Amino acid sequence: MQEVMRASEANYVQVADPEAVADVVGIYHSSYGAGYEWERINNCPFDVTRMTSLEGGKGPYLQYSHARLCSITRKAQLTPDQVAKADFTLLKPHAMDILRLMAQYPDITSQAFKTLEPTTILTYLFRLTHQVSSAHDVSKVLGTDEGPEVMLARSVLYEGSCQVLENGMRLLGRILLEKFPLKG
């Protein structure tokens, strides 16, 4: 996994403990590294390069997405009162799609339990992280002039997305990184 991380040398040199990060991202995600293909009905070949890919649709991507959402949440520093006042009607349609997707989580987990197919949850988490990533590209929380109410709604949306992602990953037995520990 460290070899994959070294591919982005600028980011790699900032990581305080590359070995620890590589252990969590690589080893713990190897069981779901191939992503969507790992259903019980498929004969999936073992390919360490695909399993450790940081691109979407692979296990390490979920870690990266979780750390990114944790960072957004930390920077927003929301209080419970602020969260309660969020007005989601201010969000754009692509952000509303995230809310709809988050609302499916209980049904997804129920389906996975009934079918004994954990990849149902995994596939859902990849869909969620891709949707959040697409929305964040056009709906930033910080550095926008769209007003504090819109920023609050987006912050709460990303915080909720982070919680759903965390719940799903824990259900799959994943160890989570809230941030990739960076040097000084």
C-alpha positions, 0 to 999 in steps of 0.5 A: 500500500505504501507503493500506491501512496508514494505515487503521489509523492507530494502527499506522501511526504506529508503523512506523519506515519505512512506505515500505520496509514498503509496498514489501515488503508491497505490491509483492512480494506483488502477484503473489500478492495475490489469493490463491486465485483466481490459478490459471492456469486462472482469468481473474483481473481486476486489482484493486489494492484486493483485492491489497493487502488485509491480510485473510486470503486475500491476499498481505500477510496472509502477511507479517503472519502471518510477522512475528507468528510471528517475534515469538512466537518471539523472545519465547520465546527457545528453546534447541535443548535446549528444542526437543528436549524439547517434548511435543506430547501436551500440546497441544489438538486444534486445535494438533495440527491445525497439526502435521498440516498442517505434515506435509503441506508436503513433499507440497504442494511436490511437488504444486506442482512436478508441476503447475507450479501455485505457487498450490498452495503459496500456498493451503496457506500461507493454510490454515496461517496461518489455522489458526495464528491460530485456535489462537493465539487460544485457545493463547497462549504467554505470559501463561498459567498452564497450566505451562511444559511446555505453554508450551514445546510451544506455542512450539515449535509456533509456531516450526515453523509460522513455519519452514514459512511462511518456507520456502513464501514463499521458495519462491515468491520472497517477501521476508520481514519478520521484524517490521514495524519500529516507531519507537523 
